[in-house]
Amino acid sequence: FAAFEGATYYGEGNLSRAEEKSKEAVALSPGLAGGYNTLGLISASRAAVDSALALFRRAVEIDSTYPHACRNLGEAYLAKGEIVAAIPLLRKETLLQPSSADGWEELGRAYDMAGDTLQAMASYVEAARRGSATAERILHARGVQ
């Protein structure tokens, strides 16, 4: 329950309470990924990318089928410019949660950063199909209707 509370506080923008509850979750249930994932989000919001990477890695080690942890770890790798490490995690997130427009959009961004225009466009198309206005703007700017 503490992990849920931590995530809820994080979503509300109450980082101090989110951190408190997430640390409690990790202490009480170190084998659950949620607390580590929320602590990673808090670290990332504080621009502590290395700490965020370690926490997201731990969350994925615990539960490699947790889509948010896969995506967050992929995004942390992107923030460090580690595109090759990011793409498989972002791809996995789209497989675990195929309806996520944000996941497809982030995968498109990663492919763009890697210079793979074809995969980027395919990812943006998937994001647009799922309602991403950003992906629609990107596709429109590139001449795709």
C-alpha positions in Angstrom: 0.0 0.0 0.0 2.9 2.4 0.7 4.1 2.1 -2.9 0.6 3.1 -4.1 0.6 6.0 -1.7 4.0 7.1 -2.9 3.0 7.0 -6.6 -0.2 8.9 -5.7 1.7 11.6 -3.9 4.1 11.8 -6.8 1.2 12.3 -9.2 -0.1 15.1 -7.0 3.3 16.8 -7.0 4.0 16.2 -3.3 7.6 14.9 -3.7 8.5 14.9 0.0 5.5 12.7 0.9 6.1 10.6 -2.2 9.7 10.0 -1.3 8.7 9.2 2.3 6.1 6.6 1.3 8.2 5.1 -1.5 11.2 4.6 0.9 8.8 3.0 3.3 7.5 0.7 0.5 11.1 -0.3 -0.4 11.9 -1.0 3.3 8.8 -3.0 3.8 8.7 -4.8 0.5 12.1 -4.7 -1.2 10.9 -7.3 -3.7 8.3 -5.0 -5.3 9.2 -2.7 -8.1 6.8 0.2 -7.5 8.7 1.9 -4.7 11.9 1.9 -6.7 10.1 3.2 -9.8 8.6 6.2 -7.9 12.0 6.9 -6.2 13.5 6.9 -9.7 10.9 9.4 -10.9 11.7 11.6 -7.9 15.4 11.4 -8.6 14.8 12.2 -12.3 12.7 15.2 -11.4 15.6 16.5 -9.3 18.0 16.0 -12.3 19.8 13.2 -10.4 20.0 11.0 -13.6 22.5 8.5 -12.3 20.4 7.9 -9.2 17.3 7.6 -11.3 19.0 5.1 -13.6 20.0 2.9 -10.7 16.5 3.0 -9.2 14.8 2.3 -12.5 17.2 -0.5 -13.2 16.4 -2.1 -9.8 12.6 -1.8 -10.6 13.1 -3.6 -13.9 15.3 -6.2 -12.3 12.5 -7.0 -9.9 9.8 -6.9 -12.5 10.8 -6.9 -16.1 7.1 -6.8 -17.1 6.4 -3.5 -15.4 5.8 -1.2 -18.4 6.2 2.1 -16.5 9.6 1.0 -15.1 10.7 -0.1 -18.6 9.7 3.2 -20.1 11.2 5.2 -17.3 14.5 3.4 -17.5 14.5 3.9 -21.3 13.8 7.6 -20.9 16.6 7.9 -18.3 19.0 6.3 -20.8 17.8 8.8 -23.4 18.5 11.6 -21.0 22.1 10.4 -20.8 22.4 10.0 -24.6 22.5 6.2 -24.3 20.1 5.6 -27.2 21.2 2.0 -27.9 20.3 1.0 -24.3 17.0 3.0 -24.4 15.4 1.6 -27.6 14.8 -2.0 -26.4 13.3 -0.8 -23.1 11.0 1.6 -24.9 10.1 -1.1 -27.4 9.3 -3.5 -24.6 7.0 -0.9 -23.0 5.0 -0.7 -26.2 4.7 -4.5 -26.3 3.6 -4.6 -22.6 1.2 -1.6 -23.0 0.4 -1.3 -26.7 -2.4 1.2 -26.1 0.0 3.8 -24.7 0.3 6.7 -27.1 3.0 8.2 -24.9 5.1 5.0 -25.1 4.9 4.9 -28.9 5.7 8.6 -29.1 8.8 8.2 -26.9 9.9 5.2 -29.0 9.6 7.4 -32.1 11.8 10.1 -30.4 14.4 7.5 -29.5 14.5 6.2 -33.1 14.8 9.8 -34.3 17.8 10.3 -32.0 19.3 7.1 -33.4 18.8 8.4 -37.0 16.3 5.6 -37.9 13.7 7.7 -39.7 11.7 4.7 -40.9 11.2 3.2 -37.4 10.6 6.7 -36.0 7.9 7.4 -38.5 6.3 4.0 -37.8 6.3 4.7 -34.1 4.8 8.1 -34.5 2.0 6.6 -36.7 1.2 4.2 -33.9 1.2 7.1 -31.4 -1.1 9.1 -33.6 -3.5 6.2 -34.0 -3.7 6.2 -30.2 -4.5 9.9 -30.0 -1.1 11.6 -29.7 -1.4 15.2 -30.9 2.4 15.6 -30.7 2.9 12.6 -33.0 0.3 14.0 -35.4 2.2 17.3 -35.5 5.5 15.5 -36.2 4.0 13.5 -38.9 2.3 16.5 -40.5 5.6 18.4 -40.4 7.2 15.6 -42.2 4.5 15.5 -44.9 2.6 12.5 -43.7 -1.1 12.9 -43.8 
